[in-house]
Every structure is written in structure tokens, then in C-alpha cells.
Amino acid sequence: MWRELASEYPDVELQGPADPVALDAIEEQLGETLPVPLRELLAETDGIEAEYGTEVIWTAERILTENHSFRRNEQFRDLYMPFEPLMFFGDNGGGDQFAFVRAPARNDIFVWDHETDSRTWVTSSLESYLRSALSSDGEDWYR
């Protein structure tokens, strides 16, 4: 389903499926389950890159690395609200990042604005997020 959806848009690069061990590592090391839609997507393609190299969906490895980094960075603790309730999975190429809320777990997508530390609801599903992000022509469609 996810490969077919992404293939509807020009200039999209898909990868092979993520290694199931990498998906399990995310859950184990972050101490929370992947949202079902994200797990299913990563099982089909380990990331989705849009036009201009924007990583609309990160690889499993980057999801783990970025979430670890945000949660463990001491400077971030002084600058921003806690990141533990979020699971980042993609970005807009300009610093804003997209996340599921994991505490409490829900399938809504939020954007974190790196300049203001705001966390704003974007859409209610990964499918809607993906369609919007891939059809945006590089603009900040979520504003």
C-alpha cells in the first residue's frame, strides 16, 4: 500500500524494506512501540525521499538516532519542552520535524517548529501526512 501511494508522486525515491531487527531496535531502545502505520510503511520501504532530497519519512536507523539525540541532549533540555512524548519520523528539509505523539499514544501527526518549539497538530493519519508532504512542491504545506 505505502509503496504504491508514494509512487503516485514524481521524484520520489523509495528504499527496500527496513530490516525487522532495526524496527525492533527502535522499540526496544526508545521503550515504546512504533505506531502501526509507521511500522507497516517501514516494512515496505526504509524511508521516503521527496523532491530536493527532503526525507519525508526517515530510515529506521535515522528514526532511532534522531529520537535518541533529541531525548538525551542536555542543551535541548534547557531550551525546549520535553521530547519524550514525541516520536520523530521525518522533516521538511528546513528544520521542522514531524512526529507521532506517543504519550498518550495516538496516530495524529504533529509538527515541531525548531524556531519556536511549538508542537502543532497537522493531520490525523500517516496517509494524509504523506499525501500532503509529497504533493507540496517543497512549500511548508502544514502551516
Residue pairs with C-beta under 8 A, 6 or more apart in sequence:
1 40
1 44
2 40
2 41
2 44
2 45
2 130
3 14
3 44
3 45
5 127
5 130
5 131
6 12
6 14
6 45
6 48
6 130
6 134
7 14
8 134
9 50
9 134
9 135
10 51
11 50
11 51
12 48
12 49
12 50
12 51
12 134
13 48
13 49
14 45
14 47
14 48
15 45
15 46
15 47
15 59
16 45
16 46
17 42
17 43
17 44
17 45
17 46
18 42
18 43
18 45
18 46
18 47
18 59
18 60
19 46
19 60
20 43
22 46
22 60
22 61
22 64
23 34
23 39
23 42
23 43
23 60
25 60
25 64
26 34
26 60
26 63
26 64
26 67
27 33
27 34
29 64
29 68
30 64
30 67
30 68
30 71
30 87
32 87
32 102
32 103
32 105
33 39
33 105
34 42
34 87
35 87
35 100
35 102
35 105
35 107
35 126
36 107
37 107
37 125
37 126
37 127
38 57
38 87
38 89
38 100
38 126
41 48
41 57
41 126
42 57
42 60
45 57
46 59
46 60
47 55
47 57
47 58
47 59
47 60
47 62
48 55
48 56
48 57
48 90
48 130
48 134
49 55
49 56
50 56
50 133
50 134
51 137
51 138
52 93
52 138
53 93
54 91
54 92
54 93
54 133
54 138
55 62
55 90
55 91
55 93
56 90
56 130
56 133
56 134
57 89
57 90
57 130
58 66
58 88
58 89
58 90
58 91
63 87
63 88
63 89
66 88
66 97
67 83
67 86
67 87
67 88
70 76
70 83
70 86
70 88
71 83
71 84
76 83
79 117
80 117
81 117
81 119
84 103
85 101
85 102
85 103
86 99
86 100
86 101
86 102
86 110
86 112
86 119
87 99
87 100
87 102
88 97
88 98
88 99
88 112
89 98
89 99
89 100
90 97
90 98
90 133
91 97
91 98
92 98
92 111
92 133
92 140
92 142
93 138
94 140
95 114
95 115
96 111
96 112
96 113
96 114
96 140
96 142
97 111
97 112
97 114
98 109
98 110
98 111
98 112
98 122
98 129
98 133
99 109
99 110
99 111
99 112
99 119
100 106
100 107
100 108
100 109
100 110
101 108
101 110
107 124
107 125
107 126
108 121
108 122
108 123
108 124
108 125
109 121
109 122
109 123
109 124
109 125
109 126
109 128
109 129
110 119
110 120
110 121
110 122
111 119
111 120
111 122
111 142
112 118
112 119
113 119
113 120
120 142
122 129
122 132
122 142
123 129
123 132
132 141
132 142
133 141
135 141
